[in-house]
């Protein structure tokens, strides 16, 4: 099974002419999105926690663009997005696949960052050793 995360991408057209002074003009336009394929999620792993672990790789939010998670679900390993299916039907091959994220790689990064954060919390709570 794979985890599929659907997103919405938006672009701020107000930022195109912005000179960086003052507040950035807000003219957000919806530009489609992606269906991220997350491979390697262990069977029985909490799906909400899995999304939390990989979301930093997906979610973007700045003055120029945003990509937000709309929803997620588990699918069979053979799952294809409608975009990929249409490429296969009309072009005979998938030239532009949906983005793929390796869960094991993201989990290693998450575990490492959490260990660093936890050590910092301990140092603050118990005082740093000199």
Secondary structure, DSSP 4 states (H G I P E B T S, - for coil): -EEEEEEEEEEEGGGTT--SSSSPP--EEE----EEEEE-PPTT--HHHHHHHHHHHH-EESSSEEEEEEEEEEE-TT---HHHHHHHHHHSS-SSPPPEEEHHHHHHHHHHHHHHHHHHHHHHHH----
